[in-house]
Amino acid sequence: MQHADIVIATVAVLALAWVADLMTGRRGLFGASLVSATGAVCGWFLAVRVFGASTMDELGWTVWSGAGSILSLFTFYLFRNTR
């Protein structure tokens, strides 16, 4: 189970995108997944490469990627053009 943390982070990102899509009225799961994945990569980058708060051997970066995903989904739906 070497890559269990990567699988956990991927499933969490997809679940967050799915929940955000459900809460906002089902406008498109692909867009929400793309935004969520981008935020997760940004959260990982901040945790591992910028702040050095965790390493890839720990589970701490999965929390950072989840937080990045939530933040990016929130800002996406906040500033999205609704016609």
Secondary structure, DSSP 4 states (H G I P E B T S, - for coil): -TTHHHHHHHHHHHHHHHHHHHHTT---HHHHHHHHHHHHHHHHHIIIIIS----TTSSHHHHHHHHHHHHHHHHHHHH----
